[in-house]
Amino acid sequence: MLCYEGKLSLYCFASSVFSLALLWIFFDLGVFAGEVQFWVKVGFLGAYYLVLNVIIRLKFNTKDYQIAVRATFLGAVFALGVIIFQNCDDEYKSFGVYVTLMSVFHYSEYLGIAFCNPKTLSPDSFILNHSIHYALAATASWVEYFVEVYFFPEIKTYRLLWLIGLVLCFTGEILRKLAMITASNNFSHIVQFERHQGHELVTHGVFSLMRHPSYVGWFWWSIGTQVVMANPVCFIIYTLASWKFFHDRIFMEEITLLNFFGEDYYKYQQRVPTGLPFIRGFKVDL
C-alpha cells in the first residue's frame, strides 16, 4: 500500500506532466492564438510552471510542500524532455531522451522508497541533492553535449547509440528497483552503521545473483546516460568515476555488514559476487 507521501508525490508528478503536455498540445492545435513559435511556447510553459509552484506553496504545509515542489519539478522535467524529443532538430533529440531518463530515475527513487521502506522516506529520497560531485558530473555532461552539438552535430544523431544507451539505462533502472523491492524495509539510501531492529540479511531474489544489485543498476544506468547522449569524454569519466565510487562504497558497506551479520555474511560473500566488474568488496582472510 502506497503511503500518503508517495500518493502526494505521484499526484504532483503526474499533474505536472499531463498539464504541461496538455498546454503544449493546445498550442500546437492553435487553441489559444493560432501558430506560436517554439520559444514562445516554451516561455508560456515556464510561466505556467511558476504558477504551479505558487499554487502548491499556498496549498500545502511546509512538510508536504517539500515533497510537492520536487515531484512537480521532476514532472516538468519529464514533460520538457518529451517536448525536446518531439520538436527539436535531430541533434538535440537525444538530449530530450536523457532529460526524461533523469526525471524518471530521480522520481522513481522517491516512489521506490515510498513503497518499500516508507519509515525512511524524506524529501532527500529524491536524491536531487546527492552530492556536489554528482552535480558537477551532470553539468560536465551537459557542457560536453552542447559543445559537441556545435562542432560535431552528426555524432548526436546516431539512433543506434540511443538504443544501446536506453537498454543500459532501463536494465540498470529495473535492476535497482528490483533490489529496492526485494530488500524492502532493509533498503536505505544511506549506509547504516548501526543495526536496527528487524534489519535482516537479504540473500534471495536478485541478491542471490549479486551482492549489490542496487549499485550495479545505478552503475550501468549512469554509463547508459552518456551513451544516449553520445558523450565520449564523459562516458570514460563516468565509467571510471562510478567504478571508483562504488568500489569505495561497497568496501565500506561490507565492513559494516560483516559486523552486523558475521559468519552469515562471510559465507554469502564466498558464494555470490558483488556484481560489478573487478570489485571484490571487503574480504576477511581466515
C-alpha positions as CSV (number, residue, x, y, z in Angstrom):
1,M,0.0,0.0,0.0
2,L,1.4,3.4,-1.0
3,C,1.9,5.8,1.9
4,Y,0.4,9.3,1.9
5,E,3.7,11.0,0.9
6,G,4.0,8.6,-2.0
7,K,0.5,9.3,-3.2
8,L,1.1,13.1,-2.9
9,S,4.3,12.8,-4.9
10,L,2.6,10.7,-7.6
11,Y,-0.3,13.2,-7.8
12,C,2.1,16.2,-8.2
13,F,4.4,14.4,-10.7
14,A,1.5,13.2,-12.9
15,S,-0.3,16.5,-12.7
16,S,2.8,18.4,-13.7
17,V,3.5,16.1,-16.7
18,F,-0.1,16.0,-18.0
19,S,-0.9,19.7,-17.5
20,L,2.3,20.8,-19.2
21,A,1.8,18.3,-22.0
22,L,-1.8,19.3,-22.5
23,L,-0.9,23.0,-22.6
24,W,1.7,22.2,-25.3
25,I,-0.9,20.3,-27.3
26,F,-3.3,23.2,-27.1
27,F,-0.6,25.5,-28.5
28,D,0.1,23.0,-31.3
29,L,-3.6,22.9,-32.2
30,G,-3.8,26.7,-32.2
31,V,-6.4,26.7,-29.5
32,F,-5.1,29.9,-27.9
33,A,-3.7,32.2,-30.6
34,G,-3.0,30.3,-33.8
35,E,0.5,29.3,-34.7
36,V,3.0,30.1,-32.0
37,Q,6.8,30.0,-32.3
38,F,8.6,27.3,-30.3
39,W,10.4,29.5,-27.9
40,V,7.3,31.5,-27.2
41,K,5.5,28.2,-26.3
42,V,8.5,27.3,-24.0
43,G,8.2,30.7,-22.3
44,F,4.5,30.2,-21.7
45,L,5.2,26.7,-20.2
46,G,7.9,28.2,-18.0
47,A,5.4,30.9,-16.7
48,Y,2.8,28.1,-16.1
49,Y,5.3,26.1,-14.1
50,L,6.0,29.2,-11.9
51,V,2.2,29.5,-11.4
52,L,2.1,25.8,-10.4
53,N,4.8,26.5,-7.8
54,V,2.8,29.4,-6.3
55,I,-0.3,27.2,-6.1
56,I,1.4,24.3,-4.3
57,R,3.2,26.8,-2.0
58,L,-0.2,28.2,-1.0
59,K,-1.9,24.8,-0.9
60,F,0.5,22.6,1.2
61,N,2.1,23.0,4.6
62,T,5.9,23.1,4.8
63,K,6.4,19.3,5.0
64,D,4.1,18.4,2.1
65,Y,5.4,21.4,0.1
66,Q,8.9,19.9,0.2
67,I,7.6,16.8,-1.4
68,A,5.2,18.5,-3.8
69,V,7.7,21.0,-5.2
70,R,10.2,18.3,-6.0
71,A,7.7,16.0,-7.6
72,T,6.2,18.9,-9.6
73,F,9.7,19.9,-10.8
74,L,10.5,16.3,-11.9
75,G,7.2,16.1,-13.8
76,A,8.0,19.3,-15.6
77,V,11.5,18.0,-16.5
78,F,9.9,14.8,-17.9
79,A,7.4,16.9,-20.0
80,L,10.3,19.1,-21.2
81,G,12.3,16.0,-22.3
82,V,9.4,14.8,-24.4
83,I,8.9,18.2,-25.9
84,I,12.5,18.5,-26.9
85,F,12.5,15.0,-28.4
86,Q,9.3,15.7,-30.5
87,N,10.0,19.2,-31.6
88,C,13.8,19.9,-31.8
89,D,16.2,19.0,-34.6
90,D,17.7,15.6,-34.7
91,E,21.0,16.6,-33.0
92,Y,19.0,17.6,-29.9
93,K,16.6,14.7,-29.7
94,S,19.0,12.5,-27.7
95,F,19.2,15.3,-25.0
96,G,15.4,15.1,-24.7
97,V,15.7,11.3,-24.1
98,Y,18.4,12.0,-21.5
99,V,16.2,14.6,-19.7
100,T,13.3,12.1,-19.4
101,L,15.7,9.4,-18.1
102,M,16.9,11.8,-15.4
103,S,13.4,12.7,-14.4
104,V,12.2,9.1,-14.2
105,F,15.3,8.0,-12.3
106,H,15.1,10.6,-9.6
107,Y,11.3,10.4,-9.2
108,S,11.3,6.6,-9.1
109,E,13.9,6.7,-6.3
110,Y,11.4,8.5,-4.1
111,L,8.5,6.3,-5.2
112,G,10.5,3.2,-4.6
113,I,11.3,4.2,-1.0
114,A,7.7,5.1,-0.5
115,F,6.7,1.6,-1.5
116,C,9.4,-0.5,0.2
117,N,10.6,1.5,3.3
118,P,8.3,4.5,4.0
119,K,9.8,4.9,7.5
120,T,13.0,6.2,6.0
121,L,11.2,8.4,3.4
122,S,12.1,12.1,3.3
123,P,12.5,14.8,0.6
124,D,16.1,13.7,0.3
125,S,14.8,10.4,-1.1
126,F,14.5,12.1,-4.5
127,I,18.4,12.3,-4.3
128,L,18.3,15.6,-6.1
129,N,20.9,16.8,-3.7
130,H,23.0,13.7,-3.8
131,S,26.4,15.4,-3.7
132,I,28.4,18.2,-5.2
133,H,30.3,15.6,-7.3
134,Y,27.1,14.3,-8.8
135,A,26.0,17.8,-9.7
136,L,29.4,18.6,-11.3
137,A,29.3,15.3,-13.3
138,A,25.9,16.1,-14.6
139,T,27.0,19.7,-15.5
140,A,30.1,18.4,-17.3
141,S,27.9,16.0,-19.4
142,W,25.7,18.9,-20.5
143,V,28.7,21.1,-21.4
144,E,30.2,18.3,-23.5
145,Y,26.9,17.6,-25.2
146,F,26.3,21.2,-26.4
147,V,29.9,21.8,-27.3
148,E,29.9,18.7,-29.5
149,V,26.5,19.6,-30.9
150,Y,28.0,22.9,-32.1
151,F,31.2,21.3,-33.6
152,F,30.1,17.8,-34.5
153,P,26.3,17.7,-34.6
154,E,26.2,14.5,-36.7
155,I,27.5,12.3,-33.8
156,K,24.4,13.1,-31.8
157,T,22.1,11.7,-34.4
158,Y,23.1,8.0,-34.3
159,R,19.9,6.3,-33.1
160,L,21.7,3.0,-32.5
161,L,23.6,4.8,-29.6
162,W,20.2,5.9,-28.2
163,L,19.0,2.3,-28.3
164,I,22.1,0.9,-26.7
165,G,22.0,3.6,-24.0
166,L,18.3,3.1,-23.4
167,V,18.9,-0.6,-22.9
168,L,21.7,0.1,-20.4
169,C,19.5,2.7,-18.6
170,F,16.4,0.5,-18.5
171,T,18.3,-2.6,-17.4
172,G,20.0,-0.6,-14.7
173,E,16.8,1.1,-13.5
174,I,14.9,-2.2,-13.4
175,L,17.7,-4.0,-11.5
176,R,18.0,-1.2,-9.0
177,K,14.2,-1.1,-8.3
178,L,14.1,-4.9,-8.0
179,A,16.8,-4.6,-5.4
180,M,14.8,-2.0,-3.5
181,I,11.6,-4.0,-3.6
182,T,13.4,-7.3,-2.7
183,A,15.3,-5.7,0.2
184,S,12.0,-3.9,1.3
185,N,12.5,-2.3,4.7
186,N,16.1,-3.3,4.7
187,F,16.9,-0.8,1.9
188,S,18.2,2.7,2.6
189,H,19.9,5.4,0.6
190,I,22.3,5.9,3.5
191,V,24.8,3.3,4.7
192,Q,23.7,2.2,8.1
193,F,26.5,1.9,10.8
194,E,24.1,0.6,13.5
195,R,21.9,-2.4,13.1
196,H,18.3,-1.6,13.7
197,Q,15.7,-3.9,15.0
198,G,14.3,-6.1,12.2
199,H,17.4,-5.5,9.9
200,E,17.9,-8.8,8.1
201,L,20.4,-10.1,5.6
202,V,18.7,-10.4,2.3
203,T,20.1,-13.2,0.0
204,H,17.1,-14.2,-2.2
205,G,15.8,-12.8,-5.5
206,V,18.3,-10.6,-7.3
207,F,20.6,-10.7,-4.2
208,S,21.2,-14.4,-4.9
209,L,22.9,-13.3,-8.2
210,M,24.9,-10.4,-6.9
211,R,25.6,-8.9,-3.5
212,H,24.9,-5.2,-4.5
213,P,22.3,-5.2,-7.3
214,S,21.2,-1.6,-6.5
215,Y,24.7,-0.3,-7.1
216,V,25.1,-2.5,-10.2
217,G,21.9,-1.0,-11.5
218,W,23.0,2.6,-10.8
219,F,26.4,2.0,-12.3
220,W,25.0,0.8,-15.7
221,W,22.3,3.5,-15.6
222,S,24.9,6.3,-15.2
223,I,27.0,5.0,-18.0
224,G,23.9,4.5,-20.2
225,T,23.0,8.2,-19.9
226,Q,26.3,9.1,-21.6
227,V,25.8,6.5,-24.3
228,V,22.4,8.0,-25.1
229,M,24.0,11.5,-25.4
230,A,26.9,10.2,-27.4
231,N,29.4,11.8,-25.0
232,P,32.7,10.0,-25.5
233,V,34.7,12.0,-22.9
234,C,32.1,11.8,-20.2
235,F,31.5,8.1,-21.0
236,I,35.1,7.4,-20.0
237,I,35.0,9.8,-17.0
238,Y,31.6,8.4,-15.8
239,T,32.8,4.8,-16.1
240,L,36.0,5.5,-14.1
241,A,34.4,7.8,-11.5
242,S,31.3,5.5,-11.0
243,W,33.6,2.4,-10.6
244,K,35.8,4.2,-8.0
245,F,32.7,5.5,-6.1
246,F,31.1,2.1,-5.9
247,H,34.4,0.3,-5.2
248,D,34.9,2.5,-2.1
249,R,31.2,2.4,-1.1
250,I,31.0,-1.4,-1.3
251,F,34.3,-1.7,0.7
252,M,32.9,0.5,3.5
253,E,29.5,-1.1,3.5
254,E,30.7,-4.7,3.6
255,I,32.8,-3.9,6.7
256,T,29.5,-2.8,8.4
257,L,27.6,-5.9,7.1
258,L,30.3,-8.2,8.4
259,N,29.9,-6.5,11.8
260,F,26.1,-6.9,11.6
261,F,25.8,-10.5,10.3
262,G,29.3,-12.0,10.9
263,E,29.7,-15.5,9.5
264,D,26.4,-15.4,7.6
265,Y,27.6,-12.5,5.5
266,Y,31.1,-14.1,5.2
267,K,29.5,-17.2,3.7
268,Y,27.3,-15.1,1.4
269,Q,30.4,-13.3,0.2
270,Q,32.1,-16.6,-0.7
271,R,29.3,-17.8,-3.0
272,V,27.9,-14.6,-4.5
273,P,29.9,-11.9,-6.4
274,T,29.4,-8.1,-6.0
275,G,28.1,-7.9,-9.5
276,L,30.4,-5.0,-10.5
277,P,33.4,-5.7,-12.7
278,F,36.7,-6.1,-10.8
279,I,35.2,-5.2,-7.5
280,R,35.6,-7.9,-4.8
281,G,34.5,-5.9,-1.8
282,F,35.9,-6.2,1.7
283,K,37.4,-9.7,2.2
284,V,38.2,-11.3,5.5
285,D,41.2,-13.7,5.5
286,L,40.5,-16.6,7.8
